[in-house]
Structures are given as structure tokens and as C-alpha cells.
Amino acid sequence: MKKIIVPIDFSDHSQYALKVAADLAHKNNAEIYLLHMLEITENLISRSEIAGGREMLFFMRLGEKRLEEAMNQDFLEGLKITPVIKHFKVFKEVSEVAEEVQADLIIMGSRGASGIKGALVGSNTEKVVRHSTIPVLVIKKDMNNFSVKTIAFASDFHEESIPVFQKVKLLATTFNAKIKLLYINTPTSKFRSTPEIREQMRAFLNKNKMSVHTDEIVVFNDYTIEDGILNAAEYLQADIIAIPTHGRKGLQKILAGSISEDIANQAGIPVMTIKI
């Protein structure tokens, strides 16, 4: 892990994300790209070229000043920090910047949302999770000396999740953490017996050329997948939930929903989403 993107709006939650990024950067000798997105409105763009130019320059200078203050915090000392300012608040740009610099991880703070508000409005972090082709780590609270002992990797353990699992293994290696393989069984038409599930999970591990102890394969029963992941993570005392995402958008998202976004919204612990 050599390059980390941290979108920052100077809120407490983006500060929490920056602290976690600093801990990871120190452990991996990584560079942090501090990304601030200006909220330039259409009204400002439509004004006269001179007036609009002056206001844009003001916002740019203000953003640069606040970024410089953020970069001078004690916990960032000794790290390589690169500031990046984008003119518009378009959240697919976070993914575009990450791809451009070949980042390994995006770390974002989030207040979280649930229910109707979360479904209809969504959060800035949800938008990044939906667009990003780079893994996203969502942080909800202040975490001094960020460390990870247990990662709950929730999946259906089909072949398409193998590249996702490889990225989770890299994170586990960074912290010398254990990975708990988590399958959620629900009372639906797709219900499967525990022996069937465990056999599929073992086959998944064989494809990854990994052996695993029996207690690291967890089949958890619950009424919904979302509740199952959250409850199992608490039961396992996990420090991070890692979950694949298809990055559904538009009508597809409304009809099918997004488990990864719901988990990122509702979980109290960090959630790492990785696009399939």
C-alpha cells in the first residue's frame, strides 16, 4: 500500500479519516493525497467572466489555506502529503483522482445514515462507494492508534470475489490480522445447509491457495444479509468489515439496493468496500 486518497471537507469525520490514513501511511511508508472538492455552483459559473473568476480565485485560495493548515498537524509529521483541489463537488472525481495517481485505497469519514433518508438522499461517502473502482475504507469515529486484529470478510464466495479477497489479504498482512470468512444464511429460497456453504468456502480458499483453520470459517444465520453481517461482526469482535460491491447505480440501485452501502452506513466499525 503506497498511495492513499483522503477526501477532506474539514469536518470532524474527515479528520477521523485522515488520522487513520496517517496510521496506515506510517506503517507502509505510503504517500497521502489530501483531496478537497470546492463547491462551485452553477450560479457562480454563469456570472460574468471577471466576477466569476474573482470568486473562483477566492475559493481556491481559501481551499489552499485550509489544506495547508490540515497538512501541518502533528500526527502527519514525517509523511509525504500531496494536496489536490478539484473545482466541483462531483464525487466520481474522487475515483478519477485515485485512478490517475494509481492509489491503493480511499479513506473517508462518514456520519452514516439509515432508513428512508439514507435510501433517498444518501451521503457523500455512499456516492464514492458507488463510483469507486478503488477500495474504500469508511471511518465513523475518532480512532487513535488505528490497529486491526480481526477482519470479517463477508461474501457469497463465488469466483468473482477472488480479486476482492486478494486485496483484503493485503490489508490483513499490513496489520498481521486474522481474516474471518463470513457467509450469511437467510430464510429465503437461496437457503443452503451449513455443510454446503462450508464446502464452497473451502473451494474458494483452495482457488486462493490458502488453508484456514475451522474457526475462521463462519456461517451466521439471520433474517437479512445486512443484519447478519452487522450482528456477526459484533459477535466476532471484528475491527473491520470487508465486503465486495457491484457499485449499482440509478434504477438498478433503487430496485436491487446495495448491501455494501447499507453496511457502510449502519456499521459502527470501519467498513472496507471493494468493487467486483
TIROZA-808251 format. One record per residue (C-alpha): residue number from 1; residue in one letter; x, y, z. Coordinates in steps of 0.5 Angstrom, whole numbers, plus 500, padded with zeros to 3 digits. Layout:
<rec nr="NUM" rest="A" X="X" Y="Y" Z="Z"/>
...
***
This chain:
<rec nr="1" rest="M" X="500" Y="500" Z="500"/>
<rec nr="2" rest="K" X="504" Y="506" Z="497"/>
<rec nr="3" rest="K" X="498" Y="511" Z="496"/>
<rec nr="4" rest="I" X="492" Y="513" Z="500"/>
<rec nr="5" rest="I" X="487" Y="518" Z="498"/>
<rec nr="6" rest="V" X="483" Y="522" Z="503"/>
<rec nr="7" rest="P" X="478" Y="527" Z="501"/>
<rec nr="8" rest="I" X="477" Y="532" Z="506"/>
<rec nr="9" rest="D" X="472" Y="538" Z="508"/>
<rec nr="10" rest="F" X="475" Y="540" Z="514"/>
<rec nr="11" rest="S" X="469" Y="537" Z="518"/>
<rec nr="12" rest="D" X="471" Y="532" Z="525"/>
<rec nr="13" rest="H" X="469" Y="526" Z="521"/>
<rec nr="14" rest="S" X="474" Y="528" Z="515"/>
<rec nr="15" rest="Q" X="479" Y="529" Z="521"/>
<rec nr="16" rest="Y" X="478" Y="522" Z="523"/>
<rec nr="17" rest="A" X="479" Y="519" Z="516"/>
<rec nr="18" rest="L" X="486" Y="523" Z="516"/>
<rec nr="19" rest="K" X="488" Y="520" Z="523"/>
<rec nr="20" rest="V" X="487" Y="513" Z="520"/>
<rec nr="21" rest="A" X="491" Y="515" Z="514"/>
<rec nr="22" rest="A" X="496" Y="517" Z="518"/>
<rec nr="23" rest="D" X="497" Y="511" Z="522"/>
<rec nr="24" rest="L" X="497" Y="507" Z="515"/>
<rec nr="25" rest="A" X="502" Y="511" Z="512"/>
<rec nr="26" rest="H" X="507" Y="511" Z="518"/>
<rec nr="27" rest="K" X="506" Y="503" Z="517"/>
<rec nr="28" rest="N" X="507" Y="503" Z="510"/>
<rec nr="29" rest="N" X="511" Y="509" Z="508"/>
<rec nr="30" rest="A" X="506" Y="511" Z="504"/>
<rec nr="31" rest="E" X="504" Y="518" Z="501"/>
<rec nr="32" rest="I" X="497" Y="521" Z="503"/>
<rec nr="33" rest="Y" X="494" Y="525" Z="497"/>
<rec nr="34" rest="L" X="489" Y="530" Z="501"/>
<rec nr="35" rest="L" X="483" Y="532" Z="496"/>
<rec nr="36" rest="H" X="479" Y="538" Z="497"/>
<rec nr="37" rest="M" X="473" Y="539" Z="493"/>
<rec nr="38" rest="L" X="471" Y="546" Z="492"/>
<rec nr="39" rest="E" X="463" Y="547" Z="492"/>
<rec nr="40" rest="I" X="463" Y="552" Z="486"/>
<rec nr="41" rest="T" X="456" Y="553" Z="484"/>
<rec nr="42" rest="E" X="452" Y="554" Z="477"/>
<rec nr="43" rest="N" X="450" Y="561" Z="479"/>
<rec nr="44" rest="L" X="458" Y="562" Z="480"/>
<rec nr="45" rest="I" X="460" Y="559" Z="473"/>
<rec nr="46" rest="S" X="454" Y="563" Z="470"/>
<rec nr="47" rest="R" X="456" Y="570" Z="472"/>
<rec nr="48" rest="S" X="461" Y="575" Z="468"/>
<rec nr="49" rest="E" X="468" Y="572" Z="467"/>
<rec nr="50" rest="I" X="471" Y="577" Z="471"/>
<rec nr="51" rest="A" X="467" Y="577" Z="477"/>
<rec nr="52" rest="G" X="466" Y="569" Z="477"/>
<rec nr="53" rest="G" X="474" Y="569" Z="476"/>
<rec nr="54" rest="R" X="475" Y="573" Z="482"/>
<rec nr="55" rest="E" X="470" Y="569" Z="487"/>
<rec nr="56" rest="M" X="473" Y="562" Z="484"/>
<rec nr="57" rest="L" X="480" Y="565" Z="486"/>
<rec nr="58" rest="F" X="478" Y="567" Z="493"/>
<rec nr="59" rest="F" X="475" Y="560" Z="494"/>
<rec nr="60" rest="M" X="482" Y="557" Z="491"/>
<rec nr="61" rest="R" X="486" Y="561" Z="496"/>
<rec nr="62" rest="L" X="481" Y="559" Z="502"/>
<rec nr="63" rest="G" X="482" Y="552" Z="500"/>
<rec nr="64" rest="E" X="489" Y="552" Z="499"/>
<rec nr="65" rest="K" X="490" Y="556" Z="506"/>
<rec nr="66" rest="R" X="486" Y="551" Z="510"/>
<rec nr="67" rest="L" X="489" Y="545" Z="506"/>
<rec nr="68" rest="E" X="496" Y="548" Z="509"/>
<rec nr="69" rest="E" X="493" Y="548" Z="516"/>
<rec nr="70" rest="A" X="491" Y="541" Z="515"/>
<rec nr="71" rest="M" X="498" Y="538" Z="513"/>
<rec nr="72" rest="N" X="501" Y="542" Z="519"/>
<rec nr="73" rest="Q" X="498" Y="537" Z="524"/>
<rec nr="74" rest="D" X="503" Y="534" Z="529"/>
<rec nr="75" rest="F" X="500" Y="527" Z="527"/>
<rec nr="76" rest="L" X="502" Y="528" Z="520"/>
<rec nr="77" rest="E" X="510" Y="529" Z="521"/>
<rec nr="78" rest="G" X="515" Y="526" Z="517"/>
<rec nr="79" rest="L" X="509" Y="524" Z="512"/>
<rec nr="80" rest="K" X="509" Y="526" Z="505"/>
<rec nr="81" rest="I" X="503" Y="529" Z="504"/>
<rec nr="82" rest="T" X="500" Y="532" Z="497"/>
<rec nr="83" rest="P" X="495" Y="537" Z="497"/>
<rec nr="84" rest="V" X="490" Y="536" Z="491"/>
<rec nr="85" rest="I" X="484" Y="541" Z="490"/>
<rec nr="86" rest="K" X="478" Y="540" Z="485"/>
<rec nr="87" rest="H" X="473" Y="546" Z="483"/>
<rec nr="88" rest="F" X="467" Y="542" Z="483"/>
<rec nr="89" rest="K" X="463" Y="537" Z="488"/>
<rec nr="90" rest="V" X="463" Y="531" Z="484"/>
<rec nr="91" rest="F" X="464" Y="525" Z="487"/>
<rec nr="92" rest="K" X="466" Y="521" Z="482"/>
<rec nr="93" rest="E" X="472" Y="525" Z="481"/>
<rec nr="94" rest="V" X="475" Y="522" Z="488"/>
<rec nr="95" rest="S" X="475" Y="516" Z="484"/>
<rec nr="96" rest="E" X="478" Y="519" Z="478"/>
<rec nr="97" rest="V" X="484" Y="522" Z="482"/>
<rec nr="98" rest="A" X="485" Y="516" Z="485"/>
<rec nr="99" rest="E" X="486" Y="512" Z="479"/>
<rec nr="100" rest="E" X="490" Y="518" Z="476"/>
<rec nr="101" rest="V" X="495" Y="517" Z="482"/>
<rec nr="102" rest="Q" X="494" Y="510" Z="482"/>
<rec nr="103" rest="A" X="492" Y="510" Z="489"/>
<rec nr="104" rest="D" X="491" Y="503" Z="493"/>
<rec nr="105" rest="L" X="486" Y="506" Z="498"/>
<rec nr="106" rest="I" X="481" Y="512" Z="499"/>
<rec nr="107" rest="I" X="479" Y="513" Z="506"/>
<rec nr="108" rest="M" X="473" Y="517" Z="508"/>
<rec nr="109" rest="G" X="470" Y="519" Z="514"/>
<rec nr="110" rest="S" X="462" Y="519" Z="515"/>
<rec nr="111" rest="R" X="457" Y="521" Z="520"/>
<rec nr="112" rest="G" X="452" Y="515" Z="517"/>
<rec nr="113" rest="A" X="445" Y="515" Z="515"/>
<rec nr="114" rest="S" X="440" Y="510" Z="515"/>
<rec nr="115" rest="G" X="432" Y="508" Z="513"/>
<rec nr="116" rest="I" X="429" Y="513" Z="508"/>
<rec nr="117" rest="K" X="434" Y="519" Z="509"/>
<rec nr="118" rest="G" X="439" Y="514" Z="507"/>
<rec nr="119" rest="A" X="436" Y="511" Z="501"/>
<rec nr="120" rest="L" X="433" Y="517" Z="498"/>
<rec nr="121" rest="V" X="439" Y="522" Z="500"/>
<rec nr="122" rest="G" X="445" Y="518" Z="501"/>
<rec nr="123" rest="S" X="451" Y="521" Z="504"/>
<rec nr="124" rest="N" X="458" Y="523" Z="500"/>
<rec nr="125" rest="T" X="461" Y="517" Z="502"/>
<rec nr="126" rest="E" X="456" Y="513" Z="499"/>
<rec nr="127" rest="K" X="457" Y="516" Z="493"/>
<rec nr="128" rest="V" X="464" Y="515" Z="493"/>
<rec nr="129" rest="V" X="463" Y="508" Z="495"/>
<rec nr="130" rest="R" X="458" Y="507" Z="489"/>
<rec nr="131" rest="H" X="463" Y="510" Z="484"/>
<rec nr="132" rest="S" X="470" Y="508" Z="486"/>
<rec nr="133" rest="T" X="474" Y="502" Z="483"/>
<rec nr="134" rest="I" X="479" Y="503" Z="488"/>
<rec nr="135" rest="P" X="478" Y="500" Z="495"/>
<rec nr="136" rest="V" X="474" Y="505" Z="500"/>
<rec nr="137" rest="L" X="475" Y="505" Z="508"/>
<rec nr="138" rest="V" X="470" Y="508" Z="511"/>
<rec nr="139" rest="I" X="471" Y="511" Z="518"/>
<rec nr="140" rest="K" X="466" Y="513" Z="523"/>
<rec nr="141" rest="K" X="469" Y="516" Z="529"/>
<rec nr="142" rest="D" X="476" Y="518" Z="532"/>
<rec nr="143" rest="M" X="481" Y="512" Z="532"/>
<rec nr="144" rest="N" X="487" Y="514" Z="536"/>
<rec nr="145" rest="N" X="493" Y="509" Z="534"/>
<rec nr="146" rest="F" X="489" Y="505" Z="529"/>
<rec nr="147" rest="S" X="490" Y="498" Z="529"/>
<rec nr="148" rest="V" X="487" Y="492" Z="526"/>
<rec nr="149" rest="K" X="487" Y="485" Z="529"/>
<rec nr="150" rest="T" X="481" Y="481" Z="526"/>
<rec nr="151" rest="I" X="477" Y="483" Z="519"/>
<rec nr="152" rest="A" X="471" Y="480" Z="518"/>
<rec nr="153" rest="F" X="470" Y="479" Z="510"/>
<rec nr="154" rest="A" X="463" Y="478" Z="508"/>
<rec nr="155" rest="S" X="462" Y="475" Z="501"/>
<rec nr="156" rest="D" X="458" Y="469" Z="498"/>
<rec nr="157" rest="F" X="465" Y="466" Z="496"/>
<rec nr="158" rest="H" X="464" Y="466" Z="488"/>
<rec nr="159" rest="E" X="470" Y="466" Z="484"/>
<rec nr="160" rest="E" X="468" Y="474" Z="482"/>
<rec nr="161" rest="S" X="470" Y="475" Z="489"/>
<rec nr="162" rest="I" X="477" Y="472" Z="489"/>
<rec nr="163" rest="P" X="481" Y="479" Z="487"/>
<rec nr="164" rest="V" X="477" Y="483" Z="492"/>
<rec nr="165" rest="F" X="480" Y="477" Z="497"/>
<rec nr="166" rest="Q" X="487" Y="479" Z="495"/>
<rec nr="167" rest="K" X="486" Y="486" Z="497"/>
<rec nr="168" rest="V" X="483" Y="484" Z="504"/>
<rec nr="169" rest="K" X="489" Y="480" Z="505"/>
<rec nr="170" rest="L" X="494" Y="486" Z="503"/>
<rec nr="171" rest="L" X="490" Y="490" Z="509"/>
<rec nr="172" rest="A" X="491" Y="484" Z="514"/>
<rec nr="173" rest="T" X="498" Y="483" Z="512"/>
<rec nr="174" rest="T" X="499" Y="490" Z="514"/>
<rec nr="175" rest="F" X="497" Y="489" Z="521"/>
<rec nr="176" rest="N" X="498" Y="482" Z="522"/>
<rec nr="177" rest="A" X="491" Y="481" Z="523"/>
<rec nr="178" rest="K" X="486" Y="475" Z="522"/>
<rec nr="179" rest="I" X="481" Y="474" Z="517"/>
<rec nr="180" rest="K" X="474" Y="471" Z="519"/>
<rec nr="181" rest="L" X="471" Y="469" Z="513"/>
<rec nr="182" rest="L" X="463" Y="470" Z="514"/>
<rec nr="183" rest="Y" X="457" Y="467" Z="510"/>
<rec nr="184" rest="I" X="450" Y="470" Z="512"/>
<rec nr="185" rest="N" X="445" Y="465" Z="511"/>
<rec nr="186" rest="T" X="438" Y="468" Z="511"/>
<rec nr="187" rest="P" X="431" Y="464" Z="511"/>
<rec nr="188" rest="T" X="430" Y="465" Z="503"/>
<rec nr="189" rest="S" X="429" Y="461" Z="497"/>
<rec nr="190" rest="K" X="437" Y="461" Z="497"/>
<rec nr="191" rest="F" X="438" Y="458" Z="504"/>
<rec nr="192" rest="R" X="443" Y="453" Z="504"/>
<rec nr="193" rest="S" X="446" Y="448" Z="509"/>
<rec nr="194" rest="T" X="452" Y="449" Z="513"/>
<rec nr="195" rest="P" X="456" Y="443" Z="510"/>
<rec nr="196" rest="E" X="454" Y="446" Z="503"/>
<rec nr="197" rest="I" X="457" Y="453" Z="505"/>
<rec nr="198" rest="R" X="463" Y="451" Z="508"/>
<rec nr="199" rest="E" X="465" Y="446" Z="502"/>
<rec nr="200" rest="Q" X="464" Y="453" Z="498"/>
<rec nr="201" rest="M" X="468" Y="457" Z="502"/>
<rec nr="202" rest="R" X="474" Y="451" Z="503"/>
<rec nr="203" rest="A" X="474" Y="451" Z="495"/>
<rec nr="204" rest="F" X="474" Y="459" Z="495"/>
<rec nr="205" rest="L" X="480" Y="458" Z="499"/>
<rec nr="206" rest="N" X="483" Y="453" Z="495"/>
<rec nr="207" rest="K" X="483" Y="457" Z="489"/>
<rec nr="208" rest="N" X="487" Y="463" Z="493"/>
<rec nr="209" rest="K" X="492" Y="457" Z="495"/>
<rec nr="210" rest="M" X="490" Y="458" Z="502"/>
<rec nr="211" rest="S" X="489" Y="454" Z="508"/>
<rec nr="212" rest="V" X="485" Y="456" Z="514"/>
<rec nr="213" rest="H" X="483" Y="454" Z="521"/>
<rec nr="214" rest="T" X="476" Y="451" Z="522"/>
<rec nr="215" rest="D" X="474" Y="457" Z="527"/>
<rec nr="216" rest="E" X="476" Y="462" Z="521"/>
<rec nr="217" rest="I" X="470" Y="460" Z="517"/>
<rec nr="218" rest="V" X="464" Y="463" Z="520"/>
<rec nr="219" rest="V" X="457" Y="461" Z="518"/>
<rec nr="220" rest="F" X="452" Y="466" Z="521"/>
<rec nr="221" rest="N" X="444" Y="466" Z="521"/>
<rec nr="222" rest="D" X="440" Y="472" Z="521"/>
<rec nr="223" rest="Y" X="434" Y="475" Z="518"/>
<rec nr="224" rest="T" X="437" Y="479" Z="513"/>
<rec nr="225" rest="I" X="444" Y="480" Z="510"/>
<rec nr="226" rest="E" X="445" Y="487" Z="513"/>
<rec nr="227" rest="D" X="443" Y="485" Z="520"/>
<rec nr="228" rest="G" X="447" Y="478" Z="519"/>
<rec nr="229" rest="I" X="454" Y="482" Z="517"/>
<rec nr="230" rest="L" X="453" Y="487" Z="523"/>
<rec nr="231" rest="N" X="451" Y="482" Z="528"/>
<rec nr="232" rest="A" X="456" Y="477" Z="526"/>
<rec nr="233" rest="A" X="462" Y="483" Z="526"/>
<rec nr="234" rest="E" X="460" Y="484" Z="533"/>
<rec nr="235" rest="Y" X="460" Y="477" Z="535"/>
<rec nr="236" rest="L" X="467" Y="476" Z="532"/>
<rec nr="237" rest="Q" X="469" Y="483" Z="535"/>
<rec nr="238" rest="A" X="472" Y="485" Z="529"/>
<rec nr="239" rest="D" X="476" Y="491" Z="528"/>
<rec nr="240" rest="I" X="474" Y="492" Z="520"/>
<rec nr="241" rest="I" X="468" Y="489" Z="516"/>
<rec nr="242" rest="A" X="471" Y="488" Z="509"/>
<rec nr="243" rest="I" X="465" Y="487" Z="503"/>
<rec nr="244" rest="P" X="465" Y="486" Z="496"/>
<rec nr="245" rest="T" X="461" Y="491" Z="492"/>
<rec nr="246" rest="H" X="458" Y="492" Z="485"/>
<rec nr="247" rest="G" X="457" Y="499" Z="485"/>
<rec nr="248" rest="R" X="450" Y="499" Z="483"/>
<rec nr="249" rest="K" X="447" Y="506" Z="480"/>
<rec nr="250" rest="G" X="441" Y="509" Z="478"/>
<rec nr="251" rest="L" X="435" Y="505" Z="477"/>
<rec nr="252" rest="Q" X="439" Y="499" Z="479"/>
<rec nr="253" rest="K" X="441" Y="501" Z="486"/>
<rec nr="254" rest="I" X="433" Y="503" Z="487"/>
<rec nr="255" rest="L" X="431" Y="496" Z="485"/>
<rec nr="256" rest="A" X="436" Y="492" Z="488"/>
<rec nr="257" rest="G" X="439" Y="496" Z="493"/>
<rec nr="258" rest="S" X="446" Y="496" Z="496"/>
<rec nr="259" rest="I" X="448" Y="492" Z="501"/>
<rec nr="260" rest="S" X="455" Y="495" Z="502"/>
<rec nr="261" rest="E" X="453" Y="502" Z="502"/>
<rec nr="262" rest="D" X="448" Y="500" Z="507"/>
<rec nr="263" rest="I" X="453" Y="497" Z="512"/>
<rec nr="264" rest="A" X="458" Y="503" Z="511"/>
<rec nr="265" rest="N" X="452" Y="507" Z="513"/>
<rec nr="266" rest="Q" X="450" Y="503" Z="519"/>
<rec nr="267" rest="A" X="456" Y="500" Z="522"/>
<rec nr="268" rest="G" X="460" Y="503" Z="528"/>
<rec nr="269" rest="I" X="466" Y="500" Z="526"/>
<rec nr="270" rest="P" X="470" Y="501" Z="520"/>
<rec nr="271" rest="V" X="468" Y="498" Z="513"/>
<rec nr="272" rest="M" X="472" Y="497" Z="507"/>
<rec nr="273" rest="T" X="468" Y="496" Z="500"/>
<rec nr="274" rest="I" X="472" Y="493" Z="494"/>
<rec nr="275" rest="K" X="469" Y="494" Z="487"/>
<rec nr="276" rest="I" X="468" Y="487" Z="484"/>
***
